[in-house]
Amino acid sequence: AGLTDASRKSNITVQMAEQQLLSFLKAHVPEKSAPLAGNSIYMDRLFLRTHMPIADEYLHYRIIDVSTIGELA
């Protein structure tokens, strides 16, 4: 609930957040080289495609879903 409340009260727009994310990515990884990775990450990719398409395009098209490792073990 704390993160949700903080997000609702924030003055940062989605577009501003996307620009900040892009700045971070550009400072740390070459374009199209970093896959999106995390636990059950597919919904995060859908969010990026819908709300942050420029950042989504910057990332590699692959997704590394670490929850798969637990399913295979």
N, C-alpha and C positions, 0 to 999 in steps of 0.2 A: 504494500500500500504506500510506503514511503516514496518509492521511485515513481509510482503513478502520480501521486500528489505533486511531487517536484516537477514532473514533466508537464503537468497541466498548468502549473504556476510559472513555467519558464517563458521568457521572452524570445527564446531561440526558435525560429521557424524550421520546418523540415528542410527548406532550401538552404538555410544558414548551416544547419547540421550537416547537410550533404557537402557543402563547401569545406567545412572543417574536416570532415572525414577524408575528402579528396586531398586536401593539403597534407594530412597525416600520411595517407597512402603514398603520395608522390614523394614524400621525404624519405620513405623507408623501403619501398618496393617498386621495381620496374612495372610498367603497365602490362596487364594480362599475364603476370607471372604468379600472383598469389591467389590460390584457391580460397574460397570461403570455407572455414572449418569450425567445427564445434559440435555440441551435443544436440541432436535432433534439429539440425540447422536449416532444413528445407523451408520452413516458414520464414526464416530470416531472409533467405534469398528472394522469396516472393515479395516480402516487404520492400527490399531494395529495388527489385524490378519495378514495382508499382510506384514507390515514393521517392526513390533516389536512383533513377535510371543512369545517370552519368557515373556515379560511384559503382553501380552494378557492372557497367561496361568496362570500367577500369580493371576490375578483378578478373581472374581467370574464370573460364566457364565451369570448371570442375568444382564439386562440393565434396568436402571430406567430412562425413558424418561419423564422429567417433562412437556414437551409440551402437553402430554396427559391430564394432569390436566386441562389445559386451554380449551381443546376440550370438556371435560366432564362437565365443569362448565357452 
